[in-house]
Amino acid sequence: MKFTVQEIAQAVNGVAVNEETAIVTSLEFDSRKIKPGGLFVPLAGQRDGHEFVEMAKANGATATFWSRDLTEAPSGLAIIQVADVLQALQILATYYLAVINPDVIAITGSNGKTTTKDMTEAVLAKKYQTYKTQGNYNNNIGLPYTVLQMPEATEKIILEMGMDHAGEIALLSEIAEPDVAAITMIGEAHIENLGSREGIAQAKMEIAENLNEDGLLLIPYNEPLLTPLTRKIMQTVTTFGIEEGVIAGKILAEQAHKTIFSINDEIFEIPVLGAYNVTNALIAYGIGQWFGLSDEEIRQGLADFQLTQNRTQWLKAENGADLLSDVYNANPTAMALVLDTFAELPQEGAKKVLLGDMLSLGKDSPAMHAAMAEHINPEKIQEVFLFGPEMQVLAEKLNAVYPNLALTYIAEDMTQLIQTLQENLQPRDTLLLKASNGMHLNQVVDALKVSENKKEID
């Protein structure tokens, strides 16, 4: 990124008040991260970002967006007057995409979008200069920020698109104008805001509203809610699924640390467990093919992709037990899938699960939590820990159906939960942890796992 203040002002329909020829080489909305040459974006949060412009200046900022009265603007750095700071950030991202002109790949879905993003980037990186969404920067702030961090040599940018409400993905699609879009699945996440799975499907389909007219849309074959929504799509629509769809994968072997599958008799391997992760890989395969990669290049990309932290991540506990951390996101479909996969894993010791609340499920939340009992078989899962007020109904259901199951329910005391797990977890056990991010089970993972210092000593 390298623009004059004047060029940025023109791009965002703003006014450069001074220092029009100053050069901007980076952008931040956190004044603590700003560097010399940086443009500060004073977003409104718990506090108005304008309050931190002086700090940004002290840290070397060259310029700042400014939407307050100019008489309040600080001296000593370039001021770009705009009507709306967030909108200016979004417009600048679209402008930067037009300047660099990479192919834009957009990925959304109720589950699996981060893993799919990681797989897709690893595949495309075998042939192209790539950049992808970092962490969970997938909303109306994070996506344009990601775009503006993109190196100038980028040929393909892979953007994750998240949402809580209708209209949000439409905005992200407008900012990014994707060339390829993919929907991983339609689950129940945010059903509280969207009313139904039909509402979720419609919101996810917003990803195609600004899809390149010569572009590609990938959707799951077994999702009838999406099919009618694609009938008016003029772009290429490709389906994927396990032994179904245009891109059909066949599971050959599932192991704790890898899954082997085939597409058209070509064998592929991913370094994560689960058929649900194979469907993510099918998307990456389809996108790789679209951009001209060979099966061998795709195979290599899938074999060595790096999973974002806390997405189906294997770790070691201090006492040697295995931890399967999947604590970033949860909805009933995703929790059922990972429970079913975990139950079938070969294991010497006991298999145990810690399940935390699935959030934003609305009025059907009790029934959806209770339904998880169908995916817990005491012959395959020996002990269950439940955490959070929403999990009480599952505890009651399990006690009724499986009275001899080793079950611990803790409503809200995280300290008690950690202590109970530390006392119960044996060296040969395997523990699955799954919950919505808002339940903060990452704290449990951190308390149980081998510390980085311990690893270095070992």
C-alpha positions as CSV (number, residue, x, y, z in Angstrom):
1,M,0.0,0.0,0.0
2,K,1.4,3.3,-1.1
3,F,-0.8,6.3,-1.7
4,T,-0.6,10.1,-1.3
5,V,-3.0,11.7,1.1
6,Q,-4.7,13.4,-1.8
7,E,-5.2,10.1,-3.7
8,I,-6.8,8.5,-0.6
9,A,-9.1,11.6,-0.1
10,Q,-10.3,11.4,-3.7
11,A,-10.8,7.7,-3.5
12,V,-13.1,7.9,-0.4
13,N,-14.9,11.1,-1.5
14,G,-13.2,13.0,1.2
15,V,-11.1,16.2,1.4
16,A,-7.4,16.4,2.1
17,V,-7.1,19.4,4.4
18,N,-3.3,19.5,4.5
19,E,-0.2,17.6,3.6
20,E,-1.8,16.4,0.4
21,T,1.5,15.0,-1.0
22,A,2.4,13.0,2.2
23,I,2.8,9.3,1.5
24,V,0.7,6.7,3.4
25,T,2.1,3.2,3.4
26,S,0.0,1.4,6.0
27,L,-3.3,1.6,7.9
28,E,-4.5,0.8,11.4
29,F,-7.6,1.4,13.6
30,D,-5.6,0.7,16.8
31,S,-3.5,3.7,17.7
32,R,-1.1,1.4,19.6
33,K,-0.2,-0.4,16.3
34,I,0.3,2.6,14.1
35,K,3.7,3.0,12.5
36,P,5.4,5.9,10.6
37,G,3.7,6.3,7.3
38,G,0.4,5.0,8.8
39,L,-3.1,6.2,8.2
40,F,-5.2,6.1,11.4
41,V,-8.8,5.1,11.2
42,P,-10.7,6.5,14.3
43,L,-13.6,4.2,14.5
44,A,-16.4,4.5,17.0
45,G,-16.4,1.8,19.6
46,Q,-16.9,1.9,23.4
47,R,-15.0,5.2,22.9
48,D,-14.8,7.4,19.9
49,G,-11.6,6.7,18.0
50,H,-11.0,10.4,17.5
51,E,-10.0,10.5,21.1
52,F,-6.9,8.5,20.2
53,V,-5.7,10.5,17.2
54,E,-3.1,12.3,19.4
55,M,-1.7,8.9,20.5
56,A,-1.6,7.7,16.9
57,K,0.3,10.9,16.0
58,A,2.8,10.3,18.8
59,N,3.3,6.8,17.5
60,G,4.2,8.1,14.0
61,A,0.9,8.4,12.1
62,T,1.3,10.3,8.9
63,A,-2.5,10.9,8.4
64,T,-5.9,10.3,9.9
65,F,-9.5,10.2,8.7
66,W,-11.5,12.8,10.5
67,S,-15.3,13.2,10.7
68,R,-15.6,15.8,13.5
69,D,-15.5,19.6,13.1
70,L,-12.2,20.6,11.6
71,T,-11.6,23.1,14.3
72,E,-11.1,20.2,16.6
73,A,-8.5,18.5,14.4
74,P,-5.0,18.2,15.7
75,S,-2.0,19.7,14.0
76,G,1.2,17.9,12.9
77,L,-0.4,15.3,10.7
78,A,-2.4,15.1,7.5
79,I,-6.2,15.3,7.9
80,I,-8.6,13.6,5.5
81,Q,-12.1,14.9,6.2
82,V,-14.8,12.3,5.6
83,A,-18.5,12.1,6.4
84,D,-18.2,8.6,7.9
85,V,-15.0,7.0,9.0
86,L,-16.1,3.4,8.7
87,Q,-17.6,4.0,5.3
88,A,-14.3,5.6,4.2
89,L,-12.4,2.5,5.3
90,Q,-14.7,0.3,3.3
91,I,-14.6,2.5,0.2
92,L,-10.8,2.6,0.4
93,A,-10.7,-1.2,0.5
94,T,-12.7,-1.4,-2.7
95,Y,-10.4,1.1,-4.3
96,Y,-7.3,-0.8,-3.2
97,L,-8.7,-4.0,-4.7
98,A,-9.2,-2.2,-8.0
99,V,-5.6,-1.0,-8.0
100,I,-4.0,-4.3,-7.1
101,N,-6.6,-6.3,-9.1
102,P,-6.3,-9.7,-7.5
103,D,-8.9,-12.4,-8.0
104,V,-11.1,-12.3,-4.9
105,I,-12.4,-15.5,-3.4
106,A,-15.2,-15.1,-0.8
107,I,-16.2,-17.8,1.7
108,T,-19.1,-17.9,4.1
109,G,-21.2,-20.5,5.9
110,S,-22.6,-21.4,9.3
111,N,-19.5,-23.6,10.0
112,G,-16.2,-24.4,8.4
113,K,-15.5,-21.1,6.6
114,T,-12.2,-20.5,8.4
115,T,-11.0,-24.0,7.7
116,T,-12.1,-23.7,4.1
117,K,-10.3,-20.3,3.8
118,D,-7.1,-21.9,5.1
119,M,-7.4,-24.9,2.8
120,T,-8.1,-22.7,-0.2
121,E,-5.2,-20.3,0.5
122,A,-2.8,-23.3,0.9
123,V,-4.0,-24.7,-2.5
124,L,-3.8,-21.5,-4.4
125,A,-0.4,-20.7,-2.9
126,K,1.1,-23.6,-4.8
127,K,0.8,-21.4,-8.0
128,Y,0.0,-17.9,-7.0
129,Q,0.9,-15.1,-4.6
130,T,-1.9,-15.3,-2.0
131,Y,-3.2,-13.4,1.0
132,K,-6.1,-14.4,3.3
133,T,-8.2,-13.2,6.2
134,Q,-6.1,-13.2,9.4
135,G,-7.8,-14.6,12.5
136,N,-11.5,-13.7,12.5
137,Y,-11.4,-10.4,10.7
138,N,-14.5,-11.2,8.7
139,N,-17.0,-8.4,9.4
140,N,-17.6,-4.9,8.1
141,I,-14.4,-3.7,9.8
142,G,-12.2,-6.8,9.6
143,L,-12.8,-7.5,5.9
144,P,-11.8,-4.1,4.6
145,Y,-8.9,-4.0,7.1
146,T,-7.7,-7.4,5.7
147,V,-7.9,-6.1,2.2
148,L,-5.8,-3.0,3.1
149,Q,-3.1,-5.2,4.6
150,M,-2.8,-7.2,1.4
151,P,0.7,-7.0,-0.2
152,E,0.9,-5.3,-3.6
153,A,2.1,-8.6,-5.2
154,T,-1.0,-10.5,-4.2
155,E,-2.7,-12.4,-7.1
156,K,-5.4,-14.1,-5.1
157,I,-7.0,-12.9,-1.9
158,I,-9.2,-15.3,0.1
159,L,-11.7,-13.4,2.3
160,E,-13.9,-14.9,5.0
161,M,-17.3,-13.3,5.3
162,G,-19.1,-13.6,8.7
163,M,-22.6,-12.4,9.7
164,D,-25.1,-12.0,12.5
165,H,-27.9,-10.3,10.6
166,A,-29.4,-10.1,7.2
167,G,-27.7,-7.5,4.9
168,E,-24.2,-7.9,6.4
169,I,-22.9,-10.3,3.7
170,A,-24.4,-8.1,1.0
171,L,-22.3,-5.2,2.3
172,L,-19.1,-7.4,2.4
173,S,-19.9,-8.6,-1.1
174,E,-20.3,-5.0,-2.3
175,I,-16.9,-4.1,-0.8
176,A,-15.0,-7.1,-2.2
177,E,-16.8,-7.8,-5.5
178,P,-15.7,-11.5,-5.5
179,D,-14.7,-13.5,-8.6
180,V,-15.4,-16.8,-6.8
181,A,-17.8,-17.4,-3.8
182,A,-18.5,-20.4,-1.7
183,I,-21.1,-21.3,0.9
184,T,-19.8,-24.1,3.2
185,M,-23.1,-25.1,4.8
186,I,-26.4,-23.7,6.2
187,G,-26.6,-24.4,10.0
188,E,-28.4,-22.8,12.8
189,A,-25.9,-20.2,13.9
190,H,-27.6,-16.8,14.5
191,I,-31.1,-18.3,13.9
192,E,-32.2,-16.0,16.8
193,N,-31.6,-13.0,14.5
194,L,-32.6,-14.5,11.2
195,G,-35.7,-16.4,12.3
196,S,-35.2,-19.7,10.4
197,R,-32.8,-21.8,8.4
198,E,-34.5,-20.3,5.3
199,G,-33.6,-16.9,6.6
200,I,-30.0,-18.0,7.1
201,A,-29.8,-19.4,3.6
202,Q,-31.1,-16.2,2.1
203,A,-28.5,-14.2,4.1
204,K,-25.7,-16.5,3.0
205,M,-26.8,-16.1,-0.6
206,E,-26.1,-12.4,-0.4
207,I,-22.5,-13.4,-1.1
208,A,-23.5,-13.7,-4.8
209,E,-25.1,-10.2,-5.1
210,N,-21.8,-8.7,-6.3
211,L,-20.2,-11.8,-7.7
212,N,-18.4,-11.3,-11.0
213,E,-20.8,-12.1,-13.9
214,D,-18.2,-14.6,-15.2
215,G,-17.6,-16.0,-11.7
216,L,-18.1,-19.2,-9.8
217,L,-20.4,-20.0,-6.9
218,L,-19.9,-23.3,-4.9
219,I,-22.7,-24.6,-2.7
220,P,-23.4,-27.9,-0.9
221,Y,-25.3,-30.4,-2.9
222,N,-27.4,-31.6,0.0
223,E,-28.8,-28.2,0.9
224,P,-32.3,-27.8,-0.6
225,L,-32.7,-24.3,0.8
226,L,-30.0,-23.0,-1.4
227,T,-31.0,-24.7,-4.7
228,P,-34.0,-22.5,-5.5
229,L,-32.0,-19.4,-4.6
230,T,-29.5,-20.2,-7.3
231,R,-32.0,-20.4,-10.2
232,K,-31.7,-16.7,-11.0
233,I,-27.9,-16.8,-10.8
234,M,-26.2,-16.2,-14.1
235,Q,-22.8,-17.3,-12.9
236,T,-21.5,-20.9,-12.9
237,V,-23.0,-22.8,-9.9
238,T,-21.1,-25.9,-8.8
239,T,-22.2,-28.3,-6.1
240,F,-20.0,-30.4,-3.8
241,G,-20.7,-33.2,-1.3
242,I,-19.7,-36.6,0.1
243,E,-20.4,-39.0,-2.8
244,E,-22.8,-36.5,-4.4
245,G,-22.7,-33.3,-6.4
246,V,-20.5,-32.1,-9.2
247,I,-17.4,-32.3,-7.0
248,A,-18.0,-35.6,-5.2
249,G,-15.6,-36.8,-2.5
250,K,-15.4,-40.4,-1.2
251,I,-14.0,-41.0,2.4
252,L,-11.3,-43.7,2.3
253,A,-10.0,-43.5,5.9
254,E,-10.5,-41.3,9.0
255,Q,-7.8,-41.0,11.6
256,A,-7.2,-38.7,14.5
257,H,-4.7,-36.5,12.7
258,K,-5.7,-37.0,9.0
259,T,-8.5,-38.0,6.7
260,I,-7.9,-39.7,3.3
261,F,-10.5,-39.3,0.5
262,S,-10.8,-39.4,-3.3
263,I,-12.2,-37.3,-6.0
264,N,-12.6,-39.0,-9.4
265,D,-10.3,-41.8,-8.2
266,E,-7.6,-39.3,-7.4
267,I,-6.5,-39.7,-3.7
268,F,-6.1,-36.7,-1.4
269,E,-5.2,-36.2,2.3
270,I,-5.9,-33.5,4.8
271,P,-4.1,-33.2,8.2
272,V,-7.4,-33.0,10.1
273,L,-10.1,-35.4,11.1
274,G,-13.6,-35.6,9.9
275,A,-15.8,-36.0,6.9
276,Y,-17.1,-32.5,7.5
277,N,-13.6,-31.2,6.8
278,V,-13.5,-33.2,3.6
279,T,-16.5,-31.1,2.4
280,N,-14.4,-28.0,3.1
281,A,-11.5,-29.6,1.1
282,L,-13.9,-30.2,-1.8
283,I,-14.5,-26.4,-2.0
284,A,-10.7,-25.8,-2.0
285,Y,-10.4,-28.4,-4.8
286,G,-13.1,-26.7,-6.9
287,I,-11.5,-23.3,-6.5
288,G,-8.1,-24.7,-7.3
289,Q,-9.5,-26.3,-10.5
290,W,-11.2,-23.1,-11.5
291,F,-7.9,-21.3,-11.4
292,G,-6.0,-23.9,-13.3
293,L,-4.2,-25.9,-10.7
294,S,-3.4,-29.5,-11.4
295,D,-4.5,-32.3,-9.1
296,E,-1.0,-32.7,-7.9
297,E,-0.7,-29.0,-6.9
298,I,-4.1,-29.3,-5.1
299,R,-3.0,-32.5,-3.4
300,Q,0.2,-30.8,-2.1
301,G,-1.7,-27.7,-0.9
302,L,-4.3,-29.8,1.0
303,A,-1.7,-32.0,2.6
304,D,0.2,-29.1,4.2
305,F,-2.4,-26.5,5.0
306,Q,-2.1,-24.9,8.4
307,L,-5.4,-24.7,10.4
308,T,-6.2,-21.5,12.3
309,Q,-6.0,-21.9,16.0
310,N,-8.9,-23.5,18.0
311,R,-10.4,-25.1,14.9
312,T,-10.3,-28.9,15.4
313,Q,-6.8,-28.5,16.9
314,W,-4.9,-31.4,18.6
315,L,-3.0,-30.4,21.8
316,K,-1.4,-32.1,24.7
317,A,-2.5,-31.7,28.3
318,E,0.2,-31.3,31.0
319,N,-0.4,-34.9,32.1
320,G,-0.1,-36.3,28.6
321,A,-3.8,-36.6,27.7
322,D,-4.9,-35.6,24.2
323,L,-7.0,-32.5,23.8
324,L,-9.1,-31.9,20.7
325,S,-9.9,-28.2,20.8
326,D,-12.8,-26.9,18.7
327,V,-13.9,-24.0,20.9
328,Y,-14.2,-21.1,18.4
329,N,-17.6,-21.8,17.1
330,A,-20.6,-24.1,17.6
331,N,-24.1,-24.7,16.3
332,P,-26.1,-27.9,16.5
333,T,-25.1,-29.2,13.0
334,A,-21.4,-28.6,13.7
335,M,-21.5,-30.0,17.2
336,A,-23.3,-33.2,16.1
337,L,-20.8,-33.7,13.3
338,V,-17.7,-33.4,15.5
339,L,-19.3,-35.6,18.2
340,D,-20.1,-38.3,15.6
341,T,-16.5,-38.2,14.3
342,F,-14.9,-38.2,17.7
343,A,-17.0,-41.2,18.8
344,E,-15.5,-43.3,16.1
345,L,-11.9,-42.5,16.7
346,P,-9.7,-45.4,17.9
347,Q,-8.4,-44.6,21.4
348,E,-6.5,-46.6,24.1
349,G,-7.9,-44.6,27.1
350,A,-11.3,-43.1,27.8
351,K,-12.9,-40.7,25.4
352,K,-14.4,-37.6,27.2
353,V,-16.2,-34.5,26.0
354,L,-16.7,-31.0,27.3
355,L,-19.6,-29.2,25.7
356,G,-20.4,-25.6,26.3
357,D,-23.5,-23.6,25.3
358,M,-24.3,-22.9,21.7
359,L,-25.3,-19.3,21.5
360,S,-27.8,-17.2,19.5
361,L,-30.2,-20.1,18.8
362,G,-33.3,-18.3,19.9
363,K,-36.5,-19.9,21.1
364,D,-35.5,-23.4,19.9
365,S,-32.3,-23.4,21.9
366,P,-33.5,-25.9,24.6
367,A,-34.6,-28.4,22.0
368,M,-31.4,-28.0,20.0
369,H,-29.2,-28.5,23.0
370,A,-31.2,-31.5,24.2
371,A,-30.9,-33.1,20.7
372,M,-27.2,-33.5,21.3
373,A,-28.0,-36.5,23.4
374,E,-28.6,-38.4,20.2
375,H,-24.9,-38.0,19.4
376,I,-23.5,-39.2,22.7
377,N,-23.2,-43.0,23.0
378,P,-21.9,-44.1,26.4
379,E,-20.3,-47.1,24.7
380,K,-18.1,-44.8,22.7
381,I,-17.9,-41.7,24.9
382,Q,-17.2,-42.6,28.5
383,E,-17.5,-39.2,30.3
384,V,-19.4,-36.0,29.6
385,F,-18.8,-32.5,31.1
386,L,-21.4,-29.8,30.3
387,F,-20.9,-26.1,30.9
388,G,-23.3,-23.2,30.7
389,P,-27.0,-22.5,31.5
390,E,-28.1,-23.7,28.1
391,M,-26.5,-27.1,28.6
392,Q,-28.8,-27.9,31.6
393,V,-31.4,-29.4,29.3
394,L,-28.9,-31.7,27.8
395,A,-27.7,-32.7,31.3
396,E,-31.3,-33.6,32.2
397,K,-31.8,-35.5,29.0
398,L,-28.6,-37.5,29.4
399,N,-29.5,-38.3,33.0
400,A,-32.9,-39.6,31.9
401,V,-31.6,-41.6,28.9
402,Y,-28.3,-42.8,30.2
403,P,-28.5,-42.8,34.1
404,N,-25.2,-44.6,34.4
405,L,-23.2,-42.2,32.2
406,A,-20.5,-40.3,34.0
407,L,-21.8,-36.8,33.8
408,T,-20.8,-33.5,35.3
409,Y,-22.8,-30.3,34.8
410,I,-21.5,-26.9,35.9
411,A,-23.6,-23.9,35.1
412,E,-21.1,-21.0,35.3
413,D,-18.1,-21.5,37.5
414,M,-15.1,-21.7,35.1
415,T,-12.7,-22.2,38.0
416,Q,-14.6,-25.2,39.2
417,L,-14.8,-26.6,35.7
418,I,-11.1,-26.4,35.2
419,Q,-10.4,-27.9,38.6
420,T,-12.9,-30.8,37.9
421,L,-11.2,-31.5,34.6
422,Q,-7.7,-31.5,36.0
423,E,-8.8,-33.9,38.7
424,N,-10.6,-36.3,36.2
425,L,-8.4,-36.2,33.1
426,Q,-6.1,-39.2,33.0
427,P,-2.9,-39.4,31.0
428,R,-4.3,-41.8,28.3
429,D,-7.6,-40.0,27.9
430,T,-8.8,-38.0,25.0
431,L,-10.9,-34.9,25.6
432,L,-13.0,-33.1,23.0
433,L,-13.9,-29.5,23.8
434,K,-16.6,-27.8,21.8
435,A,-18.7,-24.6,22.4
436,S,-19.5,-21.2,21.0
437,N,-16.6,-18.7,21.3
438,G,-18.6,-16.7,23.8
439,M,-18.3,-19.5,26.4
440,H,-14.6,-18.8,26.6
441,L,-13.5,-22.5,26.7
442,N,-10.2,-21.3,25.3
443,Q,-9.5,-20.5,28.9
444,V,-10.0,-24.2,29.8
445,V,-7.7,-25.2,26.9
446,D,-5.0,-22.9,28.1
447,A,-5.3,-24.2,31.7
448,L,-5.0,-27.8,30.6
449,K,-2.5,-27.8,27.8
450,V,1.2,-28.0,27.9
451,S,2.6,-24.5,28.2
452,E,5.0,-23.1,25.6
453,N,7.6,-22.7,28.3
454,K,7.3,-26.4,29.2
455,K,7.6,-27.3,25.5
456,E,10.9,-25.3,25.3
457,I,12.3,-27.0,28.4
458,D,11.4,-30.4,27.1
